[in-house]
Amino acid sequence: MVKTQYHIYVIELSKKVFTENAKFRAVNPQFNGVLECLYVGMTSKTPKARFLQHKTGYINKKGHKLSSNIVQKYGSYLRPSLYNHIGPIATRAEALKMEAALSLDLRRQRYAVWFN
């Protein structure tokens, strides 16, 4: 049986998210408008497949929406240069930790970042 592997991915968002979304603005006080707005996530799918789910408003068989409203509305494209250095991750818990760590690191670099 194939073991599930998790991947971290980064999506560039339109800068409109910063002006139009108060919650996004509130969690990114360090943002100075120079760098990009980003979404960081983790998935057991490929980053490309997950990005398509976000953009299409994917709803699973149980009726749960699995896409982020922010990515659905403001997502532009994947930014592999910001996540390709992170290999597949063995557990969901480790992937969630890595998602948060990458998000906070990108915020320290003055990107505006949204993650769950």
N, C-alpha and C positions, 0 to 999 in steps of 0.2 A: 504494500500500500504506500502511495506517495504521501509524504509528510507535507502539510501546508507550510508554505513560506510566505512571509509578509514583506512588503516593499514600501518604502517611504517615497513620496512624490511631492513635487512643488508645482503649483499652477500660478501663473502670473494673472493678476486681476486688473481690470481697468481702474485707473486712478479715481474714477467716478465713485467707487465704493467708499473712498475716504470722505468725500463731501456729502454723499447721499445716505450713509449708514452711520447713525450716531453710536451704536454699539462698537462697530469697527474702529471708529475714531477714538472712542473712550479707552480701548485697550492698547492703543498705539500712540501715546503722548510723545514718544521719542521721534516720531516720523517728521521729517523736515521737507518732504515733497520732492527730494532729489532722486532717491532710489524708487523701486517699484513696490506695489502692493502685492502680497503673496498669500496663497492658501497652502498650508502644509497638511498632508494627510497620510494615512497608512492603509494598505489594502492587501488582500490575498490574491488579487487579480494583477494584471499588468497595469502599470500607471496609465497607459493609453486607454485600456478598457475602462478603467475607473473614471478617467476624465470624461469619456463619452457618457457614462452613467450620470455623472453630475450634470452635464450639459442637456441631456434629454429628460431630466426629472424622473429617473428610473424608480419604479415602484416594484418591490419584490412580490413573490407569490402570496405572502401573508398580508399584502396591502400596505406595507410600510414604505414610505418614501426614503430612499437611501441616498439621495443627492442633497448636497448643501445648497440652500437658497442663494448664498453669496456666490458660489461658483456658477450655479445655473444662470444667474443674472449678469455677473461681472467677469467670469472666467474667460481668459483669452487663449492661453496655450500652456503646455507643459514647459518647465524650465529644467531639463535634465542636468545642466551644468551645476545646479545647486543640490542635486541628490544622487548623481551617478556614483559618487565616492562611497555611498552606503550600500553595502551588499545585502542580499536577502537575509531576513531575520527569522529565527526559528520559532519564536513564540509571540503570541498576540501581546502579552504583557511587555516584553522587550520592545516590540514595535511601538507600542504606545509611549514608552519612555523615550525612545529615539525620536518620535514625532515631536514630543514636547521639547526635548533638548535642541533639536534642529531649529524649531520655531523660536525659542528664546535666543539662540545664537544669532539667527537672522535679525531679530529685533535689536540685539546689541550692535549689529552692523548698521542699524538705522533703517532697515526695511520695515514696512507696515505688514504685520503677519496676523492671519486668522487661522486657528486650529481648534480642534474639539478635544 
